[in-house]
Amino acid sequence: MSEARIGRIIVGAVHQAIADVMPMRLEFYENYLKPMRLRHGTIGQASFHAALSFLRQDDEGDYDAVMDAAGRYAAEWTFAGLGPVTRLYWRHAPRSLRARMAVRLARQLVRDTMPVSRARATLGQGTAVLDVRQSVFCEVRRPAATPLCGFYRAALARFFDEMRLEADVAIETCRAVAGGDACRLVVTRRGQEQS
């Protein structure tokens, strides 16, 4: 049986974020995120987990900075993939529909990460909750000191930005820290819609 693959957009976003945040270390990480394998979408879980493991042990703060940048890249590339007419439609739809679309795109991104990853969303008046199960970023042997699902937090925030909705996204629970089977992200919409 072949190893499950990590989605190309996720690996590409992490690769680009490493190049931006810590360019002097990119060559080391390319041992795991091989550009030719990336191009063909054949990066396996073992290589990706190794890269994340080394990244978490690298200089203080670099992991969070890389995950924030990678999440934003993945969201931007996913949104750009919708096509110009679709993007225009969604940016001018009613606020509640735009919020639903932002969450829907985030759920799709979670599914694209790894075949077993799933997300369940609950939307309320001005809030949304996204439960991510089997996050590839939060699979650790020992409990982490801080949440590791910053990739999804940054992506979800960027999807709301793309929909021209102001929102704060917080990690309520992370399975890498607390155990359990899901990471929970909470979105609180604020302010007036952007023009």
C-alpha positions as CSV (number, residue, x, y, z in Angstrom):
1,M,0.0,0.0,0.0
2,S,1.4,3.4,-0.9
3,E,1.9,6.2,1.5
4,A,-0.8,8.9,1.6
5,R,0.4,12.1,-0.1
6,I,0.3,15.7,1.2
7,G,-1.6,18.1,-1.0
8,R,0.6,20.0,-3.4
9,I,-0.7,23.4,-2.5
10,I,0.1,22.8,1.2
11,V,3.7,21.7,0.5
12,G,4.2,24.5,-2.0
13,A,2.9,27.1,0.5
14,V,5.2,25.7,3.3
15,H,8.2,25.6,0.8
16,Q,7.5,29.3,-0.2
17,A,7.1,30.4,3.4
18,I,10.5,28.8,4.4
19,A,12.1,30.6,1.4
20,D,10.6,33.9,2.6
21,V,11.2,33.5,6.4
22,M,14.4,31.6,6.6
23,P,16.0,31.6,3.1
24,M,19.4,30.4,4.4
25,R,17.8,27.1,5.6
26,L,15.8,26.4,2.4
27,E,18.4,24.0,1.0
28,F,18.2,21.9,4.1
29,Y,14.4,21.7,4.0
30,E,14.5,20.9,0.3
31,N,15.9,17.5,1.3
32,Y,12.4,16.7,2.6
33,L,10.3,19.0,0.4
34,K,12.0,18.0,-2.9
35,P,11.1,20.5,-5.6
36,M,10.7,17.8,-8.3
37,R,8.5,15.7,-6.1
38,L,6.5,18.8,-5.2
39,R,6.0,19.6,-8.8
40,H,4.4,16.2,-9.4
41,G,2.5,16.1,-6.1
42,T,4.3,13.1,-4.7
43,I,5.4,14.4,-1.3
44,G,4.6,11.7,1.3
45,Q,3.6,12.1,4.9
46,A,7.0,10.9,6.2
47,S,8.9,13.6,4.4
48,F,6.5,16.3,5.3
49,H,6.4,15.3,9.0
50,A,10.2,15.3,9.0
51,A,10.4,18.8,7.6
52,L,7.8,20.0,10.2
53,S,9.7,18.3,13.0
54,F,12.9,20.0,12.1
55,L,11.1,23.3,11.6
56,R,9.6,23.1,15.1
57,Q,13.1,22.6,16.5
58,D,14.7,25.4,14.5
59,D,15.2,28.9,15.8
60,E,12.7,30.4,18.3
61,G,9.7,31.8,16.5
62,D,10.5,30.6,13.0
63,Y,7.9,27.8,13.1
64,D,5.0,30.2,13.8
65,A,6.2,32.7,11.2
66,V,6.5,30.0,8.6
67,M,3.1,28.6,9.3
68,D,1.5,32.0,9.3
69,A,3.0,32.8,5.9
70,A,2.2,29.3,4.5
71,G,-1.4,29.5,5.6
72,R,-1.8,32.9,3.9
73,Y,-0.1,31.6,0.7
74,A,-2.3,28.5,0.6
75,A,-5.5,30.6,1.1
76,E,-4.5,33.1,-1.6
77,W,-3.6,30.4,-4.1
78,T,-6.8,28.5,-3.3
79,F,-8.9,31.6,-3.8
80,A,-7.1,32.6,-7.0
81,G,-7.9,29.1,-8.3
82,L,-11.6,29.9,-8.2
83,G,-11.4,32.0,-11.4
84,P,-12.1,35.8,-11.8
85,V,-15.8,35.7,-12.3
86,T,-16.3,33.4,-9.2
87,R,-14.1,35.6,-7.1
88,L,-15.9,38.7,-8.2
89,Y,-19.3,37.1,-7.4
90,W,-18.2,36.0,-3.9
91,R,-16.6,39.3,-3.0
92,H,-19.9,41.1,-3.7
93,A,-22.4,38.5,-2.2
94,P,-24.2,39.3,1.0
95,R,-22.0,39.1,4.2
96,S,-23.5,35.9,5.5
97,L,-22.9,34.1,2.2
98,R,-19.3,35.4,2.1
99,A,-18.7,34.1,5.6
100,R,-20.1,30.7,4.6
101,M,-17.9,30.6,1.5
102,A,-14.8,31.6,3.6
103,V,-15.4,28.7,5.9
104,R,-16.2,26.3,3.0
105,L,-12.9,27.2,1.4
106,A,-11.1,26.5,4.7
107,R,-12.8,23.1,4.9
108,Q,-11.7,22.3,1.4
109,L,-8.1,23.3,2.2
110,V,-8.2,20.9,5.2
111,R,-9.4,18.1,3.0
112,D,-6.7,18.9,0.4
113,T,-4.0,18.7,3.0
114,M,-4.1,15.0,3.6
115,P,-6.7,12.3,2.7
116,V,-7.7,11.6,6.3
117,S,-8.0,15.3,7.3
118,R,-11.5,16.7,7.8
119,A,-13.1,19.8,9.1
120,R,-16.5,20.4,10.6
121,A,-17.9,24.0,10.8
122,T,-20.5,25.6,12.8
123,L,-21.7,29.1,11.8
124,G,-23.5,31.5,14.1
125,Q,-24.4,35.2,14.1
126,G,-21.0,36.8,13.7
127,T,-19.0,33.8,14.7
128,A,-17.8,30.5,13.2
129,V,-16.1,27.5,14.7
130,L,-13.9,25.1,12.6
131,D,-13.0,21.8,14.1
132,V,-10.0,20.2,12.3
133,R,-9.5,16.5,12.7
134,Q,-6.3,14.7,11.9
135,S,-4.3,17.9,11.2
136,V,-1.0,17.0,9.7
137,F,0.6,19.9,11.5
138,C,-0.5,18.7,15.0
139,E,0.7,15.1,14.8
140,V,3.4,15.0,17.5
141,R,4.9,12.3,19.8
142,R,4.9,14.5,22.9
143,P,2.6,17.3,23.8
144,A,3.7,20.6,22.4
145,A,4.1,23.7,24.6
146,T,2.1,26.0,22.1
147,P,-0.5,25.3,19.5
148,L,0.8,24.0,16.1
149,C,-2.2,24.6,13.9
150,G,-1.2,28.2,13.0
151,F,-1.3,27.2,9.3
152,Y,-5.1,26.8,9.5
153,R,-5.6,29.9,11.6
154,A,-3.7,32.0,9.1
155,A,-5.5,30.4,6.1
156,L,-8.9,30.9,7.7
157,A,-8.1,34.6,8.5
158,R,-6.9,35.1,4.9
159,F,-10.1,33.5,3.4
160,F,-12.1,36.1,5.4
161,D,-9.9,38.9,4.1
162,E,-10.4,37.6,0.6
163,M,-14.1,37.8,1.1
164,R,-13.7,41.4,2.4
165,L,-14.9,40.5,5.9
166,E,-13.0,41.7,9.0
167,A,-12.5,38.8,11.4
168,D,-10.3,37.7,14.3
169,V,-9.4,34.0,14.2
170,A,-8.1,32.3,17.4
171,I,-7.0,28.8,18.2
172,E,-9.2,27.6,21.1
173,T,-7.7,24.1,21.4
174,C,-4.9,22.3,19.6
175,R,-4.6,18.5,19.8
176,A,-0.8,18.8,19.8
177,V,-1.1,20.6,23.1
178,A,-4.2,19.1,24.8
179,G,-4.4,15.8,23.1
180,G,-7.8,14.8,21.9
181,D,-8.8,14.3,18.3
182,A,-9.4,17.9,17.0
183,C,-8.1,21.4,16.8
184,R,-10.7,24.1,17.2
185,L,-10.5,27.5,15.6
186,V,-12.9,30.3,16.5
187,V,-13.7,33.2,14.1
188,T,-15.3,36.3,15.4
189,R,-16.4,38.8,12.8
190,R,-16.0,42.5,13.6
191,G,-16.5,45.9,12.1
192,Q,-18.1,47.0,8.9
193,E,-17.4,45.2,5.6
194,Q,-14.5,46.4,3.6
195,S,-15.2,48.2,0.4
